[in-house]
Amino acid sequence: MTIVELLLASVVVLLGATIQGAVGFGLGILAAPLLFLINPVLLPAPLLSAAVVLTLLTARREHHSIDVRGVAWAVIGRIPGALLGAATLSVLPKKSMTLMVGAIVFISVAMIGWGPKIRRTRISLLGAGTMSGFMGTTASMGGPPMVVVYRDDSGPRIRGTLAGFFVVGLLISLTTLAFVGRFGRQEILAALTLVPGIVIGFAISNRIAPVIDRGYTRTALLVVSALAGLSLVLRALLSAQ
């Protein structure tokens, strides 16, 4: 990587880490498409590895608020969701899949903003985990389904629980990449170049999160989720050009 690419990548992950550290998710929404344009070597394992650092930092900060039971049930649901996503990718064109997931994200936005309150049960957590696994596998966008279930909780509860859920999911993804030879020395070195931006972004989020928690949590979730859906649709449309 050149110095310019390194600086650009650092700025991108810094901004993404700031958003995710303050809201609960959003690093992949901003960073994935931009890092691909900067240097494709930064995806997928290097960004996923850097995301592990961010989620661990967030989980440590919000550890008192993590819904451990909810994380456990959602992780169980993530496994069949990921398998279903992989199977669907094998039969549907990438563009169609991305547009479909984008539509699901916009449905999630409507549920977060105006849908009925969803009672948090084993079934709803399993369902959210399954949908998150499906969307995470097909479009690297697994946050919105979990947000639907936790939308009425406090900011620390949402951030901590999502961090706990994402840590497990990211480790599963990295293990899979290692088995297929996509997570080795080169990817680890590339990941290390992203870590400073992640740490700085997280530090900035420490100042922003308390502000969002003053009654702006759902608005922030809506904005980030809407941007997620928009980015997916634009990604699909641009890929057809």
MARLOMAR-928525 format. One line per field, with one value per residue: residue number from 1; residue in three letters; z, x, y of N, C-alpha, C in turn. Coordinates in steps of 0.001 Angstrom, whole numbers. Layout:
<recs>
mike = NUM/...
gutor = ala/...
n_zz = Z/...
n_xx = X/...
n_yy = Y/...
ca_zz = Z/...
ca_xx = X/...
ca_yy = Y/...
c_zz = Z/...
c_xx = X/...
c_yy = Y/...
</recs>
This chain:
<recs>
mike = 1/2/3/4/5/6/7/8/9/10/11/12/13/14/15/16/17/18/19/20/21/22/23/24/25/26/27/28/29/30/31/32/33/34/35/36/37/38/39/40/41/42/43/44/45/46/47/48/49/50/51/52/53/54/55/56/57/58/59/60/61/62/63/64/65/66/67/68/69/70/71/72/73/74/75/76/77/78/79/80/81/82/83/84/85/86/87/88/89/90/91/92/93/94/95/96/97/98/99/100/101/102/103/104/105/106/107/108/109/110/111/112/113/114/115/116/117/118/119/120/121/122/123/124/125/126/127/128/129/130/131/132/133/134/135/136/137/138/139/140/141/142/143/144/145/146/147/148/149/150/151/152/153/154/155/156/157/158/159/160/161/162/163/164/165/166/167/168/169/170/171/172/173/174/175/176/177/178/179/180/181/182/183/184/185/186/187/188/189/190/191/192/193/194/195/196/197/198/199/200/201/202/203/204/205/206/207/208/209/210/211/212/213/214/215/216/217/218/219/220/221/222/223/224/225/226/227/228/229/230/231/232/233/234/235/236/237/238/239/240/241
gutor = met/thr/ile/val/glu/leu/leu/leu/ala/ser/val/val/val/leu/leu/gly/ala/thr/ile/gln/gly/ala/val/gly/phe/gly/leu/gly/ile/leu/ala/ala/pro/leu/leu/phe/leu/ile/asn/pro/val/leu/leu/pro/ala/pro/leu/leu/ser/ala/ala/val/val/leu/thr/leu/leu/thr/ala/arg/arg/glu/his/his/ser/ile/asp/val/arg/gly/val/ala/trp/ala/val/ile/gly/arg/ile/pro/gly/ala/leu/leu/gly/ala/ala/thr/leu/ser/val/leu/pro/lys/lys/ser/met/thr/leu/met/val/gly/ala/ile/val/phe/ile/ser/val/ala/met/ile/gly/trp/gly/pro/lys/ile/arg/arg/thr/arg/ile/ser/leu/leu/gly/ala/gly/thr/met/ser/gly/phe/met/gly/thr/thr/ala/ser/met/gly/gly/pro/pro/met/val/val/val/tyr/arg/asp/asp/ser/gly/pro/arg/ile/arg/gly/thr/leu/ala/gly/phe/phe/val/val/gly/leu/leu/ile/ser/leu/thr/thr/leu/ala/phe/val/gly/arg/phe/gly/arg/gln/glu/ile/leu/ala/ala/leu/thr/leu/val/pro/gly/ile/val/ile/gly/phe/ala/ile/ser/asn/arg/ile/ala/pro/val/ile/asp/arg/gly/tyr/thr/arg/thr/ala/leu/leu/val/val/ser/ala/leu/ala/gly/leu/ser/leu/val/leu/arg/ala/leu/leu/ser/ala/gln
n_zz = 0/-720/766/512/60/2505/4288/3385/3815/6579/7396/6485/8003/10503/10534/10150/12441/14401/13964/14411/17024/18386/17769/17400/15184/11771/10728/8561/6628/5778/5415/3852/939/260/1001/-796/-3170/-2605/-2064/-2896/-1401/1215/1912/2330/4904/6312/7027/8517/10619/11802/12593/14613/16667/17176/18020/20314/21931/22203/23446/25854/26944/27249/28839/31097/30195/28312/26808/27569/27345/25162/23149/22995/22007/19573/18236/17888/16032/13946/12632/10913/9327/8053/6550/4887/3506/2117/474/-1035/-2388/-4225/-6164/-6969/-8852/-8027/-8061/-7904/-5400/-3713/-4089/-3036/-332/299/130/2285/4350/4247/4993/7587/8542/8508/10447/12688/13026/12936/13329/15165/18636/19211/21037/23065/22728/22792/20230/18674/18942/17851/15260/14508/14653/12677/10352/10404/10044/7463/5954/6606/5465/2749/2037/3777/5864/8628/10800/11025/11433/14095/15429/15188/17100/19461/19561/21372/23594/25810/24743/25567/26034/23492/21970/23394/23296/20530/19945/21346/19933/17344/17689/17999/15532/13719/14371/13592/10832/10143/10805/8916/6576/6967/6651/3935/2910/2876/4904/6096/6588/4998/5065/7796/8261/6693/8110/10481/9703/9712/12303/13981/13067/13749/16565/17188/16138/17785/20231/19771/19553/22177/23171/21632/21906/24515/23984/21944/23442/24834/24228/21467/20348/18822/16517/15531/14977/12967/10944/10350/9574/7347/5668/5286/3773/1514/574/-201/-2311/-4122/-4535/-5886/-8209/-9326/-9842/-12049/-14077
n_xx = 830/411/1509/-487/-2778/-2844/-3329/-5843/-7391/-7198/-8593/-11145/-11840/-11679/-13839/-15942/-15647/-16190/-18917/-20018/-19148/-20594/-23272/-23773/-23633/-22381/-19802/-19105/-20902/-19985/-17200/-16616/-17355/-15767/-13138/-12692/-12472/-10185/-8103/-8354/-7160/-7651/-9975/-11760/-10934/-8985/-10547/-12573/-11051/-10126/-12574/-13184/-11505/-12739/-15331/-14689/-13618/-15913/-17660/-16303/-16511/-19279/-19981/-21541/-24092/-24734/-26891/-26703/-28115/-29759/-27822/-26820/-29018/-29442/-27039/-27214/-29279/-27981/-26351/-27880/-28916/-26668/-25869/-28111/-27902/-25480/-26219/-28227/-26793/-25510/-27352/-28694/-28202/-25605/-26315/-29133/-29409/-28225/-29967/-32294/-31608/-31203/-33840/-34923/-33556/-34683/-37276/-36723/-35979/-38466/-39726/-38182/-38694/-41540/-42931/-44750/-44058/-41751/-41874/-39298/-38300/-37311/-37940/-38186/-35584/-34066/-35082/-34250/-31484/-31137/-31985/-30096/-27737/-28187/-28300/-25831/-24082/-24723/-24554/-22894/-24164/-25436/-26633/-29251/-31569/-31165/-31289/-33986/-35195/-34135/-34750/-36084/-34543/-31938/-29175/-26556/-27268/-28053/-25696/-23798/-24921/-25121/-22398/-21422/-22754/-21752/-19012/-18805/-19881/-18044/-15673/-16366/-16620/-13970/-12609/-13669/-12696/-9978/-9793/-10216/-8004/-7914/-7146/-4405/-885/-461/-3009/-3270/-1234/-2208/-4536/-3490/-2703/-5069/-5919/-5050/-6753/-9218/-9049/-8773/-11176/-13000/-12337/-13215/-15925/-16570/-17123/-19268/-21322/-22635/-24049/-25836/-27335/-29037/-31816/-31781/-31361/-33030/-33449/-30819/-30354/-32245/-31258/-28681/-29427/-31041/-29126/-27617/-29348/-29619/-26980/-26614/-28454/-27436/-24928/-25630/-26823/-24722/-22915/-23946/-23307
n_yy = -1199/2287/5414/7345/5759/4442/6557/7455/5149/4994/7271/6609/4278/5399/7228/5394/3797/5659/6153/3565/3064/4967/4510/1745/124/240/520/-1222/-296/2218/1811/-555/-299/1951/1274/-772/653/2116/204/-3063/-5088/-4687/-5877/-9032/-9844/-8130/-5795/-7034/-8059/-5706/-4754/-6533/-5633/-3161/-3966/-5414/-3390/-1815/-3621/-3963/-1385/-1144/-3288/-3796/-3530/-5439/-7752/-10789/-13214/-12619/-12266/-14872/-16420/-15103/-15594/-18356/-18377/-17101/-18926/-20853/-18816/-17730/-19952/-20225/-17823/-18197/-20324/-19116/-17173/-18732/-19273/-16987/-13955/-11604/-8862/-8911/-10104/-8173/-5997/-7114/-7496/-4834/-3908/-5304/-4059/-1491/-2126/-2858/-359/940/-602/-13/2694/3057/719/-1882/-2591/-5133/-8001/-9243/-12352/-15855/-16767/-14392/-13390/-15479/-15308/-12707/-13068/-15006/-13640/-11613/-13097/-14061/-11645/-10563/-12407/-12277/-9579/-8186/-6781/-6880/-5589/-4102/-5992/-6891/-4493/-3864/-5503/-4522/-1853/-141/-47/1216/3328/2307/-386/-1285/-825/-2389/-5000/-5483/-5371/-7618/-9629/-9229/-9746/-12544/-13355/-12191/-13536/-16115/-15693/-14957/-17281/-19007/-17780/-18204/-20961/-21193/-20035/-17233/-15619/-14756/-14092/-11764/-10554/-10076/-8212/-6115/-5583/-4556/-2035/-685/-532/1733/3845/2763/2703/5436/6415/5067/6253/8857/8349/7910/10397/11177/9273/9645/11987/11229/9471/11093/11038/10717/8273/6457/7988/8163/5462/5069/6774/5695/3101/3660/4803/2532/871/2517/2589/-55/-346/1556/417/-1940/-905/578/-1437/-2557/-930
ca_zz = 0/-729/1901/250/315/3948/4925/3015/4512/7997/7564/6264/9161/11642/10462/10370/13844/15178/13831/15080/18449/18959/17496/17590/13935/10743/10158/7239/5708/5212/5075/2851/-458/50/1055/-2053/-4163/-2246/-2316/-2604/-472/2555/2100/3479/6206/7083/7626/9547/11768/12453/13227/15868/17649/17530/18783/21631/22676/22532/24427/27143/27458/27573/29296/32100/29541/27307/27036/27280/26884/23809/22253/22816/21103/18246/17623/17436/14803/12891/11905/9741/8456/7222/5593/3901/2678/1212/-525/-1923/-3255/-5279/-7190/-7397/-9245/-6944/-8085/-7383/-3976/-3036/-4110/-2117/1023/466/413/3659/5253/4302/5822/8959/8886/8835/11717/13755/13228/13071/13506/16531/19507/19130/22337/22959/23163/22089/18820/18005/18917/16838/13951/14226/14405/11379/9310/10427/9421/6026/5373/6777/4507/1363/1733/4867/6473/9560/11955/11150/12071/15536/15931/15280/18356/20611/19234/22497/24719/25955/23857/26004/25852/22059/21535/24024/22804/19143/19964/21727/18823/16202/17987/17664/14091/13033/14580/12729/9452/9976/10820/7596/5603/7183/6078/2466/2524/2675/6117/6427/6993/4257/5563/9167/8142/6189/9211/11453/9235/9966/13742/14563/12743/14553/17963/17272/15922/19002/21254/19455/19845/23620/23398/20881/22406/25563/23378/21279/24480/25408/23516/20015/19964/17719/15317/15021/14406/11704/9941/9942/8861/6038/4869/4928/2648/336/60/-875/-3591/-5005/-4886/-6892/-9452/-9906/-10320/-13347/-15078
ca_xx = 0/1129/1212/-1788/-3807/-2879/-3981/-7257/-8018/-7259/-9690/-12405/-12169/-11883/-15223/-16819/-15548/-16877/-20353/-20389/-18920/-21612/-24632/-23846/-23224/-22148/-18454/-19122/-21694/-19135/-15837/-16455/-17269/-14683/-11860/-12546/-11991/-8819/-7231/-9134/-6473/-8153/-11215/-12649/-10363/-8417/-11601/-13230/-10144/-10182/-13899/-13113/-10926/-13766/-16413/-14166/-13549/-17281/-18189/-15675/-17077/-20699/-20155/-22607/-25399/-24904/-27923/-25989/-29111/-30154/-26701/-26725/-30069/-29231/-25910/-27743/-30015/-27095/-25735/-28690/-29056/-25461/-25924/-29126/-27341/-24491/-26940/-28937/-25794/-25104/-28390/-29182/-27159/-25175/-27086/-30476/-29286/-27961/-31211/-33234/-31192/-31486/-35266/-35129/-33057/-35684/-38375/-36228/-36061/-39867/-40024/-37503/-39310/-42987/-43545/-45161/-42995/-41555/-41509/-38036/-38434/-36383/-38310/-37832/-34126/-33612/-35430/-33357/-30159/-31165/-32016/-28810/-26768/-28466/-27908/-24402/-23397/-24986/-24261/-22111/-25058/-26227/-27079/-30657/-32524/-30962/-31743/-35443/-35560/-33645/-34906/-36600/-33611/-31020/-28020/-25544/-27785/-27998/-24294/-23135/-25464/-24680/-20963/-21274/-23236/-20849/-17726/-18920/-20064/-16798/-14714/-16803/-16288/-12520/-12233/-14038/-11746/-8692/-9886/-10157/-6772/-8100/-6789/-3046/67/-718/-4247/-3020/-458/-3118/-5450/-2774/-2672/-6379/-6203/-4985/-7970/-10289/-8893/-9075/-12617/-13680/-12116/-14116/-17291/-16790/-17679/-20512/-22354/-23481/-24938/-26901/-28160/-29959/-33082/-31608/-30916/-33803/-33166/-29513/-30534/-32968/-30381/-27647/-30083/-31445/-27904/-27236/-30183/-29283/-25673/-26782/-29128/-26480/-23897/-26177/-27039/-23430/-22253/-24509/-22816
ca_yy = 0/3549/6288/7978/4748/4198/7703/7439/4021/5333/8226/5892/3430/6297/7701/4245/3388/6682/5897/2316/3207/5837/4029/300/-504/1244/491/-1849/514/3261/1414/-1618/154/2906/561/-1518/1612/2517/-951/-4277/-5989/-4390/-6628/-8791/-10208/-7018/-4980/-7840/-8128/-4398/-4663/-7287/-4716/-2174/-4585/-5749/-2138/-1407/-4568/-3662/-137/-1304/-4677/-3901/-3421/-6489/-8771/-12041/-14198/-12237/-12565/-16325/-16890/-14530/-16310/-19647/-18114/-16628/-20042/-21214/-17659/-17652/-21058/-19873/-16766/-18789/-21112/-18193/-16547/-19662/-19413/-15683/-13013/-10720/-7631/-9194/-10357/-6918/-5223/-7740/-7173/-3414/-3788/-5790/-3016/-419/-2649/-2740/1061/1207/-1270/723/3998/3145/-593/-2227/-3078/-6579/-8579/-9971/-13736/-16737/-16831/-13141/-13296/-16436/-14754/-11585/-13617/-15682/-12623/-10939/-13989/-14073/-10363/-10387/-13272/-11885/-8179/-7590/-5787/-7671/-4841/-3685/-6919/-6893/-3202/-3916/-6162/-3749/-437/638/-130/2340/3306/1337/-1749/-1588/-896/-3526/-6269/-5644/-5676/-9020/-10457/-9093/-10380/-13967/-13481/-11854/-14617/-17223/-15320/-15004/-18693/-19534/-17240/-18863/-22300/-21127/-19371/-15797/-14904/-15164/-13050/-10522/-9947/-9609/-6975/-5079/-5247/-3735/-644/-79/-479/3081/4577/2166/3123/6869/6565/4624/7279/9971/7916/8031/11726/11340/8355/10229/12987/10481/8842/12078/11051/10677/6935/5892/8786/7743/4126/5240/7396/4743/2006/4177/4902/1163/454/3320/2175/-1341/-112/2227/-563/-2840/-159/938/-2640/-2907/6
c_zz = 0/510/1736/528/1804/4675/4632/3759/5990/8280/7445/7493/10419/11671/10745/11814/14758/15159/14611/16594/19131/18850/17766/16352/12909/10126/8745/6199/5008/4647/3909/1414/-720/89/-212/-3147/-3888/-2559/-1925/-1623/960/2881/1704/4841/6967/7753/8734/10804/12540/13174/14535/16980/18122/18389/20178/22511/23123/23594/25810/27757/27962/28216/30327/31455/28527/27724/26627/26733/25446/22790/21964/21827/19686/17511/17109/16124/13646/12032/10718/8781/7514/6165/4490/2963/1673/103/-1528/-2884/-4434/-6398/-7702/-7823/-8102/-6898/-7491/-5880/-3201/-2984/-3122/-669/1307/798/1840/4669/5373/5079/7292/9438/9296/10181/12898/14078/13592/13302/14950/17339/19437/20481/22178/23586/22444/20591/18088/17913/17897/15440/13557/13906/13049/10237/9242/9773/7917/5367/5506/5775/3081/1036/2823/5612/7478/10734/12084/11762/13589/16156/16097/16635/19570/20491/20415/23727/24759/24971/24285/25802/24389/21608/22104/23472/21358/19084/20324/20611/17651/16454/17579/16164/13310/13183/13735/11286/9199/9984/9473/6533/5746/6558/4557/1990/2285/3936/6599/6786/6307/4793/6970/9136/7651/7290/10214/11023/9511/11445/14330/14289/13543/15982/18125/17100/17150/20105/21024/19808/21342/23983/22748/21458/23507/25029/22702/22303/25135/24566/22010/19490/18767/16426/14689/14362/13056/10608/9430/9158/7458/5113/4425/3725/1380/-269/-684/-2248/-4577/-5455/-5992/-8239/-10131/-10461/-11687/-14457/-15826
c_xx = 867/741/-165/-2919/-3961/-3614/-5480/-8004/-8177/-8408/-11042/-12782/-12366/-13337/-16207/-16827/-16247/-18386/-20752/-20196/-19992/-23014/-24780/-23485/-22995/-20767/-18457/-19848/-20820/-17842/-15734/-16381/-16099/-13314/-11618/-12009/-10551/-7818/-7980/-8474/-6980/-9449/-11013/-11959/-9750/-9477/-12312/-12364/-10151/-11516/-13943/-12552/-11979/-14864/-15951/-14071/-14934/-17874/-17587/-16280/-18501/-20990/-21271/-23994/-25664/-26004/-27332/-26945/-29533/-29075/-26637/-27769/-29888/-28092/-26367/-28501/-29130/-26552/-26593/-28890/-27877/-25448/-26945/-28626/-26343/-25167/-27646/-27979/-25415/-26129/-28920/-28023/-26852/-26007/-28472/-30441/-29090/-29208/-32228/-32882/-31431/-32945/-35579/-34663/-34079/-36924/-37992/-36303/-37489/-40246/-39398/-38244/-40780/-43680/-43945/-43977/-42933/-41088/-40263/-38184/-37379/-36657/-37893/-36319/-33526/-33884/-34526/-31948/-30073/-31136/-30695/-27726/-26929/-27959/-26414/-23600/-23543/-24556/-23472/-22901/-25972/-26814/-28569/-31613/-32389/-31452/-33257/-35877/-35198/-33913/-35345/-35691/-32715/-29860/-26958/-25986/-27674/-26556/-23596/-23604/-25058/-23201/-20721/-21667/-22255/-19496/-17756/-19033/-18789/-15758/-15074/-16402/-14783/-12003/-12517/-13059/-10373/-8678/-9763/-8950/-6876/-7791/-5439/-2184/-216/-1946/-4060/-2245/-1337/-4074/-4776/-2707/-3993/-6648/-6083/-6240/-9157/-10234/-9239/-10574/-13408/-13533/-13036/-15553/-17598/-17402/-19051/-21637/-23215/-24449/-26120/-27856/-29145/-31236/-32986/-31254/-31696/-33575/-31848/-29608/-31233/-32047/-29351/-28260/-30511/-30240/-27422/-28031/-29844/-27956/-25761/-27414/-28172/-25383/-24374/-26336/-25711/-22694/-22761/-24002/-21618
c_yy = 1253/4369/6932/6995/4482/5322/7715/6330/4327/6299/7525/5063/4270/6784/6559/3793/4393/6447/4652/2410/4035/5264/2538/-483/600/1238/-68/-1024/1539/2701/445/-1094/1090/2228/-249/-599/2023/1414/-2219/-5226/-5800/-5127/-8091/-8954/-9026/-6140/-5748/-7927/-6813/-4217/-5444/-6392/-3719/-2788/-4988/-4496/-1690/-2313/-4312/-2407/-313/-2659/-4834/-3946/-4532/-7462/-10124/-13092/-13893/-12542/-14056/-16838/-16354/-15233/-17674/-19462/-17703/-17769/-20494/-20053/-17509/-18750/-20771/-18787/-17294/-19584/-20208/-17508/-17435/-19770/-18083/-14792/-12054/-9445/-7839/-9405/-9054/-6049/-5798/-7404/-5689/-3174/-4240/-4736/-1892/-855/-2555/-1294/1418/587/-519/2018/3962/1796/-848/-2744/-4601/-7095/-9443/-11351/-14570/-16745/-15559/-12964/-14264/-15892/-13607/-12075/-14295/-14673/-11865/-11793/-14033/-12795/-10113/-11204/-12770/-10463/-7457/-6512/-6478/-6913/-4579/-4699/-6970/-5585/-3190/-4476/-5306/-2249/423/588/1109/2205/2315/-104/-2167/-1767/-2123/-4851/-6515/-5998/-7131/-9964/-10430/-9766/-11850/-14162/-13211/-12963/-15841/-16941/-15429/-16442/-19336/-19065/-17897/-20251/-22289/-20320/-17889/-14987/-15408/-13968/-11720/-9796/-9387/-8289/-5826/-4628/-4317/-2275/72/160/927/3917/4079/2692/4608/7117/6156/5674/8480/9604/7983/9385/11875/10490/8967/11282/12302/9869/9811/12195/10953/9281/6404/6664/8369/6373/4208/5769/6395/3588/2452/4323/3525/682/1205/2886/843/-1170/544/1279/-1489/-2137/193/-276/-3062/-2027/-569
</recs>
